[in-house]
Amino acid sequence: MDELQFLSQSFQLQGPVLPAAPKGGFQQTGEGASAEPELVVNELLAMLFLGYEPRRFAAHLAKLKDDLPLPEHFDWSDPSDDLLLRMPAEDRRVLLAFAQICEQSRKSGKYFSAIQELALKYPDAPELALLQLNYLLLWQPEAARDYLDSQLLAHPDWLVLRAAYGTWLLSQAEPEDLPPSVLSDFEALMLGKYELHQHLPTDQGPLRADWAYVFYESTALYHLLAERFERALYSFNVCFAISPEISLDARLMQLVHQMESSGRSKSVRAFLDPLIQLRIHQTSKPDRPSSRPSSRLNS
């Protein structure tokens, strides 16, 4: 059985119970493809699991009665350039070069030393600490935890470091052979708090979008491995809302297989059904022309 058949059978997908198609429609394959394009696995994953409005999904989690707090929604903004703006040109060049090295998963002892020196000049910049942590996780994972602990001792509110290390920690685990210590280590790292509002002051303004993504990526993996699939899907949906260009296909297929092996596919499908039906209703409802000028500004 291929993945498409497996996914369709697991969730009993047929006819009108399919959620609405993602924006842009489906891909047509082959010369002269028909008007009924083929579903491919990643599109079906997106149809089933992504694109739900985070606020509505968060409210829907109340149906679980799992004794976990409901998420509170935060706005997010583009990453701030304040650090770059206050740096002289040479420091800025080092930061951008090292960020590119990390993004490309390359190794450079020279630039790692340079970024360490830069961090001494800007000790209150979590951006620099996060870059160093990511580099260590890639090339010196045995040193990463000591570095993390030293940073959290000085800056216990640097949540993005906790989440980044937590994502790495959970990514090392195999769902079929999950050591109990992996989840407990993550729980201790996150101080037993798995919703963003539990870590932030009540007057918190908009969050950096990239740091919010790091947090929700970590909680998505945590809930996935803990088999709290509905909670995992909420976190995946927030990640998708923040950065839809980042592929979640592999994680979503992992979720499907874990739900199937634990016998939870039908219950998760039932949980999603009201959200799916709402989306079908919203996308099938024709737009009504307004007889009066709109009070909303169109961008």
Summary of the structure (lengths in Angstrom):
residues: 299
radius of gyration: 21.8
end to end distance: 46.7
largest distance: 65.9
contacts: 781
relative contact order: 0.13
helix: 62%
strand: 1%
